[in-house]
Amino acid sequence: GALAPALVLAAVCLAAGAAGAAARHPAAVTLVAVAFGLVQWASATLDARLQDEISDGARATVTSMAGVGVEIVCLTVYGGYAAGSMWAGPGPLFAVAAVPYLVIAFAVRRPERR
């Protein structure tokens, strides 16, 4: 599937956007936006993959728990960004944020089952 390559591309775009932000280049915003768009697409794809894998009886509970997990991760990332902003600007913080995209890409690299 295209999921893992899309996440790798998102990581590359985010890291390049971070470097561009450090250099104050206007294209950096576009690269960061592309990265975030790819991550949103990947999130929707993973949600659909989860929906396909669970039974009807457990679907509501599992998707609710997955949603809670996503919210916890988001709050952790926002808190980390806020704390990191005391020592670094957006460029380095976005570069650090690109690393988890690569980890997730590695974790979901299995081909989609049909």
N, CA and C of each residue as an Amber inpcrd file, in Angstrom:
protein
   342
   0.7990000  -1.1850000   0.0000000   0.0000000   0.0000000   0.0000000
   0.8440000   1.2510000   0.0000000   0.1740000   2.3280000  -0.1160000
   0.8360000   3.6340000  -0.1860000   1.0110000   4.2850000   1.1810000
   0.5490000   3.6230000   2.2180000   0.5560000   4.2420000   3.5450000
   1.9670000   4.5430000   4.0500000   2.8320000   3.5450000   4.0860000
   4.1940000   3.7560000   4.5960000   4.9620000   4.7670000   3.7410000
   4.9340000   4.6480000   2.3940000   5.6380000   5.6660000   1.5980000
   5.0860000   7.0810000   1.8170000   3.7800000   7.1950000   2.0240000
   3.1930000   8.5150000   2.2680000   3.7050000   9.1000000   3.5800000
   3.8560000   8.2500000   4.5940000   4.3710000   8.7380000   5.8720000
   5.8510000   9.1120000   5.7770000   6.6040000   8.3600000   4.9940000
   8.0030000   8.7180000   4.7720000   8.0760000  10.0670000   4.0440000
   7.2340000  10.2380000   3.0340000   7.1850000  11.5160000   2.3230000
   6.7780000  12.6510000   3.2640000   5.8350000  12.3850000   4.1530000
   5.4280000  13.3920000   5.1350000   6.6130000  13.7750000   6.0240000
   7.3860000  12.7820000   6.4540000   8.5530000  13.0650000   7.2890000
   9.5740000  13.9110000   6.5310000   9.7980000  13.5670000   5.2680000
  10.7460000  14.3270000   4.4470000  10.2510000  15.7630000   4.2530000
   8.9680000  15.9120000   3.9410000   8.4020000  17.2570000   3.7500000
   8.4860000  18.0720000   5.0310000   8.1960000  17.4320000   6.1650000
   8.2380000  18.1610000   7.4310000   9.6710000  18.5700000   7.7720000
  10.6210000  17.6540000   7.5690000  12.0230000  17.9860000   7.8470000
  12.5180000  19.0810000   6.9000000  12.1670000  18.9780000   5.6220000
  12.5680000  20.0110000   4.6590000  11.8940000  21.3370000   4.9850000
  10.6380000  21.2770000   5.3690000   9.9390000  22.4950000   5.7800000
  10.5760000  23.1140000   7.0120000  11.0400000  22.2570000   7.9200000
  11.7180000  22.7470000   9.1230000  13.0080000  23.4610000   8.7450000
  13.7560000  22.8710000   7.8110000  14.9940000  23.5090000   7.3590000
  14.6800000  24.8300000   6.6590000  13.6220000  24.8380000   5.8670000
  13.2130000  26.0720000   5.1900000  12.7580000  27.1350000   6.1630000
  12.0890000  26.6890000   7.2380000  11.6450000  27.6470000   8.2570000
  12.8500000  28.2740000   8.9480000  13.8710000  27.4460000   9.1930000
  15.0820000  27.9660000   9.8200000  15.7620000  28.9960000   8.9180000
  15.6570000  28.7700000   7.5980000  16.2460000  29.7120000   6.6400000
  15.2720000  30.8310000   6.2710000  14.0930000  30.7920000   6.8590000
  13.0350000  31.7910000   6.6000000  12.6100000  31.8070000   5.1380000
  12.5110000  30.6350000   4.5350000  12.0740000  30.5260000   3.1440000
  10.5610000  30.3150000   3.1200000   9.8180000  31.0810000   2.2800000
   8.3560000  30.9800000   2.2770000   7.8160000  29.6080000   1.8490000
   8.5660000  28.8560000   1.0640000   8.0960000  27.5350000   0.6220000
   8.0150000  26.5510000   1.7910000   8.6580000  26.8760000   2.8880000
   8.6420000  25.9970000   4.0530000   7.2180000  25.7430000   4.5340000
   6.3880000  26.7560000   4.4870000   4.9970000  26.6090000   4.9330000
   4.2620000  25.5900000   4.0670000   4.5180000  25.6200000   2.7730000
   3.8820000  24.6650000   1.8600000   4.3210000  23.2430000   2.1790000
   5.6040000  23.0410000   2.4300000   6.1010000  21.7070000   2.7590000
   5.4930000  21.1860000   4.0600000   5.3840000  22.0480000   5.0450000
   4.7700000  21.6440000   6.3140000   3.2960000  21.3130000   6.1000000
   2.6060000  22.1020000   5.2880000   1.1940000  21.8310000   4.9950000
   1.0220000  20.4950000   4.2720000   1.9020000  20.2000000   3.3160000
   1.8450000  18.9100000   2.6210000   2.0580000  17.7770000   3.6080000
   3.0200000  17.9320000   4.5040000   3.2790000  16.9040000   5.5120000
   2.0390000  16.6630000   6.3740000   1.4300000  17.7300000   6.8510000
   0.2490000  17.5750000   7.6980000  -0.9110000  16.9640000   6.9230000
  -1.0650000  17.3350000   5.6540000  -2.1110000  16.7320000   4.8250000
  -1.8980000  15.2400000   4.6410000  -0.6600000  14.8440000   4.3910000
  -0.3500000  13.4170000   4.2490000  -0.6200000  12.6580000   5.5410000
  -0.3020000  13.2660000   6.6630000  -0.5520000  12.6050000   7.9500000
  -2.0550000  12.4730000   8.2000000  -2.8320000  13.4680000   7.8290000
  -4.2880000  13.3580000   7.9840000  -4.8390000  12.2420000   7.1030000
  -4.3390000  12.1380000   5.8730000  -4.7590000  11.0560000   4.9840000
  -4.3770000   9.7040000   5.5860000  -3.1570000   9.6080000   6.1140000
  -2.7000000   8.3530000   6.7190000  -3.5540000   7.9940000   7.9260000
  -3.9370000   8.9850000   8.6990000  -4.7920000   8.7360000   9.8610000
  -6.1500000   8.1730000   9.4390000  -6.7300000   8.7530000   8.4060000
  -8.0110000   8.2500000   7.9080000  -7.8700000   6.8430000   7.3400000
  -6.7540000   6.5890000   6.6590000  -6.5020000   5.2610000   6.1020000
  -6.3350000   4.2280000   7.2050000  -5.5970000   4.5790000   8.2500000
  -5.4250000   3.6570000   9.3710000  -6.7430000   3.4130000  10.0990000
  -7.5710000   4.4520000  10.2090000  -8.8820000   4.2850000  10.8240000
  -9.7390000   3.3220000  10.0060000  -9.7080000   3.4570000   8.6930000
 -10.4670000   2.5420000   7.8300000  -9.9290000   1.1200000   7.9470000
  -8.6090000   0.9920000   8.0400000  -7.9990000  -0.3300000   8.2000000
  -8.4440000  -0.9590000   9.5220000  -8.4990000  -0.1570000  10.5760000
  -8.9730000  -0.6460000  11.8700000 -10.4240000  -1.1000000  11.7700000
 -11.2620000  -0.3010000  11.1220000 -12.6730000  -0.6520000  10.9550000
 -12.8410000  -1.9950000  10.2440000 -11.9940000  -2.2560000   9.2610000
 -12.0640000  -3.5140000   8.5190000 -11.6500000  -4.7140000   9.3620000
 -10.7750000  -4.4960000  10.3370000 -10.2050000  -5.5960000  11.1040000
 -11.0410000  -6.0330000  12.3010000 -11.9610000  -5.2070000  12.7770000
 -12.6810000  -5.5590000  13.9990000 -14.1050000  -5.9840000  13.6890000
 -14.6390000  -6.7940000  14.5980000 -16.0000000  -7.3000000  14.3980000
 -17.0210000  -6.2090000  14.7120000 -18.2260000  -6.4220000  14.2120000
 -19.2890000  -5.4380000  14.4220000 -19.5830000  -5.2080000  15.9000000
 -19.5510000  -6.2690000  16.6980000 -19.8810000  -6.1520000  18.1160000
 -18.8900000  -5.3310000  18.9130000 -17.6510000  -5.2920000  18.4800000
 -16.6130000  -4.5750000  19.2130000 -16.2530000  -3.2360000  18.5770000
 -16.8340000  -2.9430000  17.4370000 -16.4200000  -1.7690000  16.6620000
 -16.5260000  -0.4610000  17.4530000 -17.6540000  -0.2210000  18.1110000
 -17.8360000   1.0480000  18.8260000 -16.8180000   1.1960000  19.9540000
 -16.6050000   0.1390000  20.7080000 -15.6660000   0.2080000  21.8260000
 -14.2390000   0.4010000  21.3350000 -13.8460000  -0.3740000  20.3410000
 -12.4720000  -0.2940000  19.8400000 -12.2010000   1.0600000  19.2080000
 -13.1230000   1.5620000  18.4100000 -12.8770000   2.8620000  17.7780000
 -12.8930000   3.9910000  18.8130000 -13.7060000   3.8640000  19.8530000
 -13.6960000   4.8690000  20.9200000 -12.3680000   4.8690000  21.6470000
 -11.8580000   3.6850000  21.9480000 -10.5700000   3.5990000  22.6330000
  -9.4400000   4.0970000  21.7300000  -9.5280000   3.7920000  20.4440000
  -8.5240000   4.3040000  19.5080000  -8.5750000   5.8300000  19.4770000
  -9.7710000   6.3940000  19.4960000  -9.9260000   7.8500000  19.5100000
  -9.3240000   8.4730000  20.7580000  -9.5080000   7.8290000  21.8980000
  -8.9090000   8.3130000  23.1420000  -7.3890000   8.2810000  23.0240000
  -6.8690000   7.2020000  22.4640000  -5.4240000   7.0960000  22.2700000
  -4.8880000   8.2020000  21.3820000  -5.5910000   8.4850000  20.2990000
  -5.1780000   9.5590000  19.3890000  -5.1760000  10.8990000  20.1160000
  -6.2010000  11.1530000  20.9090000  -6.2730000  12.4230000  21.6510000
  -5.1350000  12.5360000  22.6560000  -4.7920000  11.4420000  23.3210000
  -3.6880000  11.4690000  24.2810000  -2.3800000  11.7690000  23.5710000
  -2.1630000  11.1360000  22.4200000  -0.9440000  11.4030000  21.6460000
  -0.9120000  12.8640000  21.2090000  -2.0320000  13.3780000  20.7230000
  -2.0780000  14.7820000  20.2760000  -1.7520000  15.7330000  21.4250000
  -2.3440000  15.5120000  22.5840000  -2.0680000  16.3820000  23.7290000
  -0.6020000  16.2950000  24.1500000  -0.0270000  15.1010000  24.0640000
   1.3870000  14.9260000  24.3920000   2.2690000  15.6910000  23.4040000
   1.9290000  15.5950000  22.1190000   2.7020000  16.3170000  21.1030000
   2.5810000  17.8210000  21.3160000   1.3740000  18.3090000  21.5590000
   1.1900000  19.7450000  21.7830000   1.9680000  20.2000000  23.0110000
   1.9180000  19.4120000  24.0730000   2.6650000  19.7450000  25.2850000
   4.1660000  19.7330000  25.0400000   4.6300000  18.7430000  24.2750000
   6.0480000  18.6750000  23.9380000   6.4870000  19.8600000  23.1000000
   5.6410000  20.2490000  22.1490000   5.9580000  21.4110000  21.3210000
   6.0190000  22.6690000  22.1880000   5.0490000  22.8170000  23.0830000
   5.0240000  23.9880000  23.9570000   6.2650000  24.0260000  24.8480000
   6.6060000  22.8880000  25.4240000   7.7930000  22.8430000  26.2780000
   9.0570000  23.0870000  25.4600000   9.1430000  22.4810000  24.2880000
  10.3160000  22.6530000  23.4360000  10.4720000  24.0680000  22.9340000
   9.3580000  24.7840000  22.8030000   9.4310000  26.1490000  22.2800000
  10.1250000  27.1100000  23.2420000  10.3360000  26.6560000  24.4620000
  11.0910000  27.4810000  25.4130000  12.5770000  27.5110000  25.0370000
  13.0500000  26.4880000  24.2770000  14.4610000  26.3840000  23.9360000
  14.7340000  26.4450000  22.4350000  13.7140000  26.1840000  21.6230000
  13.9560000  26.1140000  20.1730000  12.7820000  26.7270000  19.4240000
  13.0390000  27.0990000  18.1870000  11.9990000  27.6640000  17.3370000
  11.2650000  26.5700000  16.5710000  10.3490000  26.9770000  15.6970000
   9.5590000  25.9950000  14.9470000  10.3830000  25.0640000  14.0700000
  11.4470000  25.5570000  13.4600000  12.2560000  24.7240000  12.5690000
  12.7730000  23.4650000  13.2510000  13.5310000  23.6030000  14.3190000
  14.0310000  22.4060000  15.0050000  12.9140000  21.5350000  15.5860000
  11.8590000  22.1530000  16.0610000  10.7550000  21.3750000  16.6320000
  10.0410000  20.5550000  15.5590000   9.8550000  21.1290000  14.3750000
   9.2460000  20.3620000  13.2850000  10.1710000  19.2410000  12.8270000
  11.4700000  19.5030000  12.8330000  12.4250000  18.4520000  12.4530000
  12.3360000  17.2760000  13.4170000  12.2280000  17.5540000  14.6940000
  12.0780000  16.4880000  15.6910000  10.7410000  15.7730000  15.4940000
   9.7050000  16.5140000  15.1390000   8.3780000  15.9140000  14.9370000
   8.3480000  14.9930000  13.7210000   9.3030000  15.1200000  12.8090000
   9.3410000  14.2520000  11.6300000   9.7440000  12.8220000  11.9900000
  10.4870000  12.6500000  13.0640000  10.9820000  11.3240000  13.4420000
   9.8530000  10.3280000  13.7200000   8.8250000  10.6870000  14.4900000
   7.7530000   9.7150000  14.7170000   7.0360000   9.2770000  13.4270000
   6.9930000  10.1420000  12.4230000   6.3870000   9.7400000  11.1490000
   7.1380000   8.5580000  10.5550000   8.4650000   8.5860000  10.6670000
   9.2730000   7.4740000  10.1520000   9.0430000   6.2080000  10.9680000
   8.9170000   6.3560000  12.2750000   8.6510000   5.1980000  13.1400000
   7.3000000   4.5770000  12.7910000   6.2970000   5.4120000  12.6050000
   4.9600000   4.9110000  12.2570000   4.9910000   4.2700000  10.8750000
   5.7170000   4.8710000   9.9350000   5.8310000   4.2870000   8.5870000
   6.4250000   2.8890000   8.6640000   7.4280000   2.7080000   9.4940000
   8.0330000   1.3930000   9.6670000   7.0250000   0.4150000  10.2710000
   6.2320000   0.8890000  11.2320000   5.2680000   0.0170000  11.9120000
   4.1140000  -0.4240000  11.0130000   3.7290000   0.4060000  10.0470000
   2.5530000   0.0870000   9.2100000   2.9470000  -0.3360000   7.8000000
   4.1860000  -0.7040000   7.5860000   4.6520000  -0.9730000   6.2300000
   4.1230000  -2.2670000   5.6290000   3.4050000  -3.0500000   6.3740000
   2.8570000  -4.2980000   5.8220000   1.9000000  -3.9810000   4.6800000
   1.8440000  -4.8500000   3.6780000   0.9040000  -4.6160000   2.5870000
  -0.5340000  -4.7970000   3.0700000  -1.4270000  -4.0320000   2.4780000
  -2.8430000  -4.1420000   2.8320000  -3.3980000  -5.4750000   2.3720000
  -4.2340000  -6.0700000   3.2330000  -4.8870000  -7.3160000   2.8720000
  -6.1920000  -7.0000000   2.1720000  -6.5440000  -7.8020000   1.2100000
  -7.7900000  -7.6020000   0.4630000  -8.7540000  -8.6900000   0.7870000
